[in-house]
Amino acid sequence: MATNPLSNTATLTIRLDADALAAFDRFAVGRGGRSALLRQVIQQTVQEIADRPFIDRPDGVARNRVSLRFTDVEIAVIEVRAAQRSTDRAGWIKALVRRHLALKSRVDDGLLAELAPIRMQLLRIGRNLNQAMKAANASMLETGDKQIEPELQRIADMRMEISEQVTAVGDAMRGDASYWTVVD
């Protein structure tokens, strides 16, 4: 008896800027389309975060409100800092407080949104370098031409550098803790 492949699935609906969706659709062409690419991105993200701790939020929503008063100068500084992190004042303050409470949630969605496409591009470059290396090795084996060995070493060095950068961007995506460090 065959099992239904859709029996254990759920639907995700998002609102997205029309220009961003159009750009995503252009990128998705040749990659299985919008749904397939989005599924792939989500599955890859879930695999990458599998070993990270999560904050238990059984109710799913923060309900406690805190009221703060700031001077005009303090608000101006907070707005500048929040803008630098691509978030609003409340998001910046909340991330700052959570970091100091040692809750290891994402530090800020703005940074994550900026770093995710950079990391994806670095991964693509790494894959392209791997393909170039395989092709060069195959060519060298066929022709016996050892003159391309220095080029192979350069490709290997580039692969190593890209790998280091992917790791660094991934670390930043997991939490840019240095930004939130404040002398007590």
N, C-alpha and C positions, 0 to 999 in steps of 0.2 A: 504494500500500500504506500503510495507516494505522499509525502507531506507537502503542505502548501507553503511555498517559500515566503509568502506574504503574511503568514499567520503570526509571526512575532515581529511585526514592524509597527512603526508609529509615524505620524506625519508632523513635520515641522513647517510652520508658516512664519515668515519674517517680513518686515517692512524694510525696504531698502531704497535709497536714492535712485531715481530712474537712470541717471548717467552711470552710476556704479553698476547697476544691474546690466545695462547695455554693454559695458566694458567686460563684465564677467561673462556674459553670453558670447561675446566675440572670442574671449579666451577659451571658452568651453567647446567651441567648434573644433571637431577633430579629437576631442578628449571624452567623447561619450555624451556630450550635452550638459546642460545646466544641472540636472538632478544627479547624474553620474559623478560629475566633478565635485559637486557639493558633498555628496556621500563620501567620496574619496577623501576630501579635506577633513571632514568630521571624523572618519575612521582613523585617519593618520593622527589627528590631534588626540583622540581618545587613547591610542596606543602610546603616544609620547608622554601623556600625563598619568598613565596607569600607576606608576610607583610614587606619585606625589601625594602628600597628605591633603585631605579635604576638610573644610570646616563643616561640621555637622549642623545643618539648619533644618530641623524637622518641620518647622512651620513654613520655611521657604521665604519668609519676608521679615525684615527687621521692623519691629513695631515701636521701639522705644525712641523717643525724640529728645534731643538735648538742644537747649537754646543757648546761644553764645552771643556776646556783644563784642565788636571789634571797633577800633578807632578807624577813621578814614584812611590813615596811612597803612594800617594793618590790612584793611580790605584791599587797598591798591596792590600791596605786595602779594597777598593771597591770589588775587585775580591774575597777576603776572605769572606767578608760579603755576597756577592751574592751567593757564593758556599754554605755558611751556610744556606741560604734560598732556595737552589736548583733552582737558576735562574741564568741568565747571568748579566753582568754589566748593560746593558741598562734596563733590566727588573727591577733590583734592584733600579736604580736611578729613573726610572719612577714611581715605587710604592712609593718611598720616597717622591717625589715631589707631587704626588696625595694625599698622606696622609696629607701633610702639607697644601695643598690647600683645605683640608677638603672634598674631594670627597670620598664618602664612598664605592668605588669599592673594590673588593677583593684585599687584600694587596699583596698577592703573590701566584701565581699558584703552586709553589713548596711546600709551606706549606700546601696548600689546598689538593694537591695530596697525601701528606704524612698523613694528618689527616683523610681524608675520609675513608680509609680502617680501621683505628683504630676505628672510630666512628661506622662503620658497625659491626665490631666484638663485640664492647661493646653492641650494640643493640641486637645482637644474643645471647650474654651471658645473657642479661636481659630477653629475651624471654625464654631461657632455664631455668633460675631460676624461672620464672613464672610457667612453666610447672612442674618443680620439686615441687613447693609449692602446686599446684593444686593436684598433685598425692599424696603428703604426706597428705594433708587435706582429700582427699577421703579415703585414707587408714585408717586414724585416725577415720573417721566417721564410716567406716565399722567395724573396730575391737574394737573401743572404747579405744584404747591404747593411754593414755595421755603422755607416756614417750617420744614421739617424739616432744612434744611442744617446748623444748629448741632448737631442730634442726630447727623447723619452724621459730623460732625467729631469728636464725642465717641466714636462707635463706632470711627472710624479711630484715634483716640488710644489707646483700649483695646486695639485689635488690635496696635498697635505695642508697648504695654507687655507684653502677653501674649507676643508674639514675643521680646522681650528676656528675659523670665522663662524661656521654653522654652530659649533659648540658655544662660542661666546654669545652669539645672538640668542641661542636657546636659553643660556643662563640668564640673560637679561630679560627674556620673556617670562621666566619663572619668578622673577622678582628682582628689581633693580634696588637692592637693599642699600647700596652706598648712597643713593639719593636721599633716603629717609633717615640716615644716621644723624643724630643730633647729640651734641655734647651735653651730658647731664649736669 
